[in-house]
Amino acid sequence: MAQGSHTKAFVILSDEETFQMAVTLRFNEFASGSHRFITGPLSEAFEYSELDQPLAVLIDLTNYEAEELPALEKICAHFYHSKLVGVGNFKDADALIQLIKLGVKDFLRFPLEAREVQTFLSQLKNLPAQSAPVKSGRIVTIFSPKGGTGVTLLTTNLAASLAQNNGQQVAICDLAPQLGDAATYLALTPEYTLRDLIDNSPRLDESFLEGVLLRHASGAKVLASPRGDQEPLNARCLTEIQTIFSLFKQTCDFLLVDAGHTDHALLQFALMQSDLIILVGNPDMPSLKGLVHTLGWLTKLQYDPMKIKVVINRYNAKNQLDTREFEKRTKHPIAGRLPNQYALCTEAINNGVTIHELQKNSGLAKSIFELAKMIQNSVAGGTPQNGREQTSDKLANPAQEQKVKRFAKWGL
């Protein structure tokens, strides 16, 4: 394989000459004359010891198999300063996440579509200097393994609290594939959505992003999920969503991602981008079982347990399970217990207002405020608060002992 030094080089790695030719021809249609294309098999990737880090490395993943992962890991490490692009058709979400972890952050379908190539080249042209990446804002993903636990209500109220009480620039990204409720909970009607940003990604910049965001009276901003007449979000949107997240980090102190109803691949992507993960559950057996399973899954994926905060919503110390047993079994503390004020929540949702606006002195409003403070302290390097209620560590009566025994049947 020919070697050389060129700042605008594209490296195309494939064992198939037809793939090399197809990619080169398609990119030549839109790339400027100053770009150079170097092709060769994957096995010769390391012959580039004399080549400056190329602008982009396009890797043939049309017939990707899991056993190729170690070789790809070495290739990604070798071209660590370059834009790594996987070219193929990706149906396996787990494989996609593995590739993202290696550093392959952009994906193009094969055969290459003209529009996707144009979008990619446009994004490449607008990349900031490598030596000075901008990274200031924090991403907090809020989700639950079980539906109906109050993820969206918590996300919107935390965003309002952070924006209003701490003077932060806060945004919400509703990552529901379609028809999410974050805007509805704040009585906002989206004219534009996340899908509009994705479909117009060549024009994407800070001003375009600002023009799409909805603004709440608290100061929080909302990026709504696609409407019913728009294409739902899916794993093919990862490249554009990463660009959008990067813009949020440049313009906001906090981006709260409502991932309560999202696609599995998008959830994993959001978690990987997150500085803090809020795992929400209710104090009932099915919900706690889901929390245990999810904590085990996140541990297996080697997420830092310090950035995972468990929050129990609709908590009632008198009539429900003693969640302290959950802490003992999982060895993971509960960061917050939000009191069960169902009627208040329903009224807030129906009127499109926050809990603070409706009853600022309620126990729930105060708990949300404390949780917002915990989030700020956690991502700023402060000492996380555990938000525990001051209750006795001893079981009060035989009925509570029976509740604890019931944990065993769910694997807790």
C-alpha positions in Angstrom: 0.0 0.0 0.0 1.4 3.4 -0.9 2.5 5.6 2.0 2.7 9.3 2.4 1.8 12.3 4.4 -1.4 14.3 3.6 -3.7 16.2 5.9 -6.7 15.7 3.6 -6.3 12.0 3.1 -9.1 9.5 3.2 -8.1 5.9 4.0 -10.5 3.2 2.7 -9.9 -0.2 4.4 -11.5 -3.2 2.8 -10.5 -6.7 1.6 -12.8 -6.2 -1.4 -11.5 -4.2 -4.4 -15.1 -3.6 -5.6 -15.9 -1.9 -2.2 -12.7 0.2 -2.4 -13.7 1.4 -5.9 -17.3 2.1 -5.0 -16.5 4.2 -2.0 -13.7 6.1 -3.8 -16.0 6.9 -6.8 -18.9 8.0 -4.6 -16.7 10.3 -2.4 -15.0 11.7 -5.5 -18.4 13.0 -6.7 -18.5 15.5 -3.7 -15.0 15.8 -2.3 -12.8 18.7 -3.4 -9.8 18.1 -5.7 -7.4 18.5 -2.8 -8.6 15.3 -1.1 -6.5 12.2 -1.6 -7.9 8.6 -1.4 -5.7 5.7 -0.3 -7.2 2.2 -0.4 -6.0 -1.2 0.8 -6.9 -4.3 2.7 -7.6 -4.2 6.5 -4.5 -6.3 7.1 -2.3 -3.4 5.7 -3.7 -0.7 7.9 -0.6 -0.5 10.0 1.6 0.3 7.1 0.7 3.9 7.6 3.5 4.6 10.2 4.8 7.4 8.0 1.3 8.9 7.2 0.0 11.8 9.2 -3.3 11.0 10.8 -5.7 11.1 7.8 -8.9 13.2 7.8 -11.1 10.1 7.9 -10.7 6.3 7.9 -13.6 4.4 6.2 -13.7 0.8 7.4 -15.6 -1.9 5.5 -18.1 -3.5 7.9 -20.4 -5.0 5.3 -19.7 -8.5 6.5 -18.7 -7.7 10.1 -18.3 -10.6 12.5 -17.7 -10.4 16.3 -14.3 -12.2 16.0 -13.0 -9.2 14.0 -13.3 -6.9 17.0 -9.7 -7.3 18.3 -8.3 -6.4 14.9 -10.7 -3.4 14.6 -9.7 -2.3 18.1 -6.0 -2.0 17.0 -7.0 -0.1 13.8 -9.0 2.4 15.8 -6.2 2.8 18.3 -3.7 3.4 15.4 -5.9 6.1 13.8 -6.9 7.7 17.1 -6.8 11.3 15.8 -8.9 10.5 12.6 -12.6 10.4 12.0 -13.4 6.7 12.1 -16.3 5.7 9.9 -18.0 2.3 9.7 -19.5 1.5 6.2 -22.1 -1.2 6.1 -25.7 -2.1 7.0 -26.0 -2.5 10.8 -28.9 -4.5 12.3 -27.2 -5.8 15.5 -27.5 -3.1 18.2 -25.0 -4.8 20.4 -22.4 -4.9 17.7 -23.1 -1.2 16.9 -22.4 -0.3 20.5 -19.2 -2.3 20.6 -18.0 -0.3 17.6 -18.9 3.0 19.1 -16.9 2.1 22.2 -13.9 1.5 20.0 -14.2 5.0 18.6 -16.2 4.4 15.4 -18.7 7.2 15.9 -19.9 7.7 12.3 -21.8 5.1 10.1 -22.7 5.1 6.5 -24.9 2.6 4.8 -23.6 0.6 1.8 -24.1 1.1 -1.1 -23.4 4.7 -0.3 -26.2 7.2 -0.7 -25.3 10.5 -2.2 -27.2 12.5 0.5 -25.4 10.7 3.4 -22.0 11.3 1.8 -22.7 15.0 1.3 -23.9 15.3 4.9 -20.8 13.5 6.2 -18.4 15.7 4.2 -20.2 18.8 5.3 -19.8 17.8 9.0 -16.2 16.9 8.4 -15.5 20.4 6.9 -16.9 22.1 10.0 -15.0 20.0 12.5 -13.2 22.1 15.2 -9.5 21.9 15.6 -8.5 18.6 17.2 -6.2 20.1 19.7 -9.0 22.2 21.4 -12.2 20.1 21.7 -15.0 22.0 23.5 -16.5 20.1 26.3 -18.2 21.9 29.1 -21.8 20.9 29.5 -22.9 17.7 31.4 -25.2 15.0 30.1 -27.6 13.4 32.5 -29.7 10.5 31.2 -32.9 9.6 33.0 -34.6 6.2 32.3 -36.3 3.2 33.9 -36.5 -0.5 33.0 -40.2 -0.3 33.6 -42.8 2.0 32.0 -45.0 4.3 34.0 -42.5 5.1 36.8 -42.5 8.9 36.2 -39.4 9.4 34.1 -40.7 12.3 32.0 -42.3 14.1 35.0 -39.0 13.8 36.8 -37.0 14.9 33.8 -39.1 18.0 33.1 -39.2 19.1 36.8 -35.5 18.5 37.4 -34.7 20.6 34.3 -37.0 23.5 35.5 -35.5 23.3 39.0 -31.9 23.4 37.7 -32.7 26.3 35.4 -34.8 28.3 37.8 -33.1 27.8 41.2 -29.4 27.4 40.1 -29.3 29.8 37.2 -28.1 27.0 34.9 -28.5 26.8 31.1 -30.5 23.6 30.9 -32.0 21.7 28.0 -34.1 18.5 27.7 -33.7 16.1 24.8 -36.8 13.8 24.4 -35.3 10.7 23.0 -38.6 8.9 22.5 -38.7 7.5 18.9 -41.9 9.3 18.3 -44.6 11.3 20.1 -42.7 11.8 23.4 -44.3 13.8 26.2 -41.6 16.1 27.6 -43.0 19.1 25.7 -46.6 18.3 26.7 -45.7 18.1 30.4 -44.6 21.7 30.1 -47.5 22.9 28.0 -45.2 23.5 25.0 -46.3 22.8 21.4 -43.4 21.8 19.1 -43.2 23.3 15.6 -39.9 21.6 15.0 -38.4 18.5 16.6 -35.3 16.4 16.8 -36.2 14.8 13.5 -36.0 18.2 11.8 -32.4 18.6 13.1 -31.5 15.1 11.9 -33.0 15.6 8.4 -31.2 18.9 8.0 -27.9 17.9 9.5 -25.7 19.7 6.9 -27.1 23.0 8.2 -26.7 22.0 11.9 -25.0 24.6 14.0 -25.6 26.4 17.3 -28.0 28.9 15.8 -30.0 26.3 14.0 -30.3 24.2 17.2 -31.5 27.3 19.2 -34.2 28.0 16.6 -35.6 24.5 17.1 -35.7 24.5 20.9 -38.9 25.2 22.9 -38.5 27.6 25.8 -40.2 27.2 29.2 -40.9 30.0 31.7 -38.3 28.4 34.1 -35.6 29.0 31.5 -35.3 25.3 30.6 -35.3 24.5 26.9 -36.9 21.4 25.2 -35.9 19.5 22.1 -39.1 17.5 21.3 -39.2 14.0 19.9 -40.5 13.4 16.4 -44.2 14.1 15.7 -46.5 11.4 14.5 -46.1 12.5 10.9 -42.3 12.3 11.1 -40.0 9.3 10.8 -39.3 7.7 14.2 -35.8 7.8 15.7 -33.7 4.6 15.3 -30.0 3.5 15.4 -29.3 5.0 11.9 -29.6 8.5 13.6 -26.6 7.9 15.9 -24.2 10.1 14.0 -26.5 13.1 13.8 -27.6 12.7 17.5 -24.0 12.7 18.6 -23.4 15.9 16.7 -26.5 17.4 18.4 -25.3 16.2 21.8 -21.9 17.9 21.1 -23.7 21.2 20.3 -25.7 21.0 23.5 -22.5 20.5 25.5 -21.1 23.6 24.0 -24.2 25.7 24.7 -25.7 24.3 28.0 -24.6 23.5 31.5 -26.8 20.5 31.6 -28.5 18.3 29.0 -31.2 16.1 30.5 -32.0 13.2 28.3 -35.5 11.7 28.7 -34.8 8.1 27.7 -37.8 6.5 29.3 -39.3 5.2 26.1 -36.4 5.1 23.7 -35.0 2.6 21.3 -32.5 0.1 22.9 -29.6 1.2 20.7 -30.3 4.9 21.3 -30.5 4.2 25.1 -27.1 2.5 25.1 -25.7 5.4 23.1 -27.1 8.0 25.5 -25.8 6.1 28.5 -22.3 6.0 26.9 -22.4 9.8 26.5 -23.6 10.5 30.0 -21.8 12.1 32.9 -24.6 10.9 35.2 -27.3 8.2 34.9 -30.6 8.5 36.9 -32.2 5.1 37.2 -35.9 5.5 38.2 -38.1 2.9 39.9 -41.2 2.5 42.1 -41.4 0.7 45.4 -43.1 -2.4 44.1 -41.7 -5.8 43.4 -41.8 -5.8 39.5 -40.1 -2.4 39.4 -37.4 -3.3 41.9 -36.7 -6.5 40.0 -36.2 -4.4 36.9 -33.8 -2.1 38.8 -31.7 -5.1 40.0 -31.5 -6.5 36.4 -30.5 -3.1 35.0 -27.9 -2.4 37.6 -26.4 -5.9 36.8 -26.5 -5.0 33.1 -24.7 -1.7 33.6 -22.1 -3.3 35.9 -21.5 -5.9 33.2 -20.9 -3.1 30.7 -18.4 -1.6 33.2 -20.2 1.6 33.9 -18.8 3.5 36.9 -21.2 2.8 39.8 -20.5 6.3 41.2 -22.3 7.9 38.2 -25.4 5.7 38.5 -28.0 7.2 40.9 -31.1 5.2 41.8 -34.2 7.2 42.6 -37.4 5.7 44.0 -40.5 7.6 42.9 -43.9 7.4 44.6 -42.4 6.3 47.9 -44.6 5.7 50.9 -42.7 4.5 54.0 -45.8 3.3 55.7 -47.5 1.1 53.2 -44.9 -0.2 50.8 -41.7 -2.3 50.7 -38.8 -1.3 52.8 -36.4 -0.2 50.0 -33.4 -0.4 52.4 -33.4 -4.1 51.8 -32.9 -3.3 48.1 -29.8 -1.4 49.0 -28.5 -4.2 51.1 -29.0 -6.8 48.4 -27.6 -4.7 45.5 -24.9 -2.9 47.6 -26.0 0.2 45.7 -27.4 3.2 47.7 -30.7 4.9 46.8 -29.9 8.5 46.0 -33.4 9.8 46.4 -36.9 8.9 47.5 -39.7 11.0 46.1 -42.9 11.0 48.1 -46.1 9.5 46.6 -48.3 12.5 45.8 -50.1 11.1 42.8 -53.0 13.6 42.7 -50.5 16.5 42.7 -48.6 14.9 39.8 -51.7 14.3 37.8 -52.9 17.9 38.3 -49.5 19.2 37.3 -49.4 17.1 34.1 -53.0 18.0 33.1 -52.2 21.7 33.5 -48.8 21.6 31.9 -47.1 23.1 35.0 -44.2 22.0 37.3 -44.8 20.6 40.8 -43.0 23.7 42.1 -45.4 26.0 40.3 -48.4 24.1 41.6 -47.4 23.6 45.2 -43.9 24.8 45.9 -44.1 23.8 49.6 -45.1 20.2 48.9 -42.9 17.4 50.0 -42.5 16.4 46.3 -41.4 19.8 45.2 -38.8 19.9 48.0 -37.5 16.5 47.2 -37.1 17.4 43.5 -35.2 20.5 44.5 -32.8 18.4 46.7 -32.4 15.9 43.8 -31.4 18.7 41.5 -28.8 19.9 44.0 -27.5 16.3 44.2 -27.2 16.2 40.4 -25.3 19.5 40.3 -22.9 18.3 43.1 -22.3 14.9 41.6 -21.3 16.1 38.1 -19.3 19.0 39.5 -17.1 16.7 41.6 -18.9 17.5 44.8 -19.9 14.9 47.4 -23.0 13.1 46.3 -25.9 13.2 48.7 -27.9 10.0 49.2 -31.3 11.6 49.9 -32.3 9.1 52.5 -35.2 9.6 54.8 -34.3 9.4 58.5 -36.0 6.2 59.3 -35.0 3.5 61.7 -32.7 0.8 60.3 -34.6 -1.8 62.4 -37.7 -3.5 61.0 -40.7 -2.2 62.9 -43.0 -5.2 62.8 -43.5 -8.8 61.5 -45.4 -7.5 58.5 -42.3 -5.6 57.3 -40.2 -8.8 57.9 -42.6 -10.6 55.5 -42.1 -7.9 52.9 -38.4 -8.3 53.1 -38.7 -12.1 52.6 -40.6 -11.4 49.4 -37.5 -9.9 47.8 -36.0 -13.4 47.5 -38.7 -14.6 44.9 -37.6 -11.8 42.6 -33.9 -12.5 42.9 -33.3 -9.5 45.2 
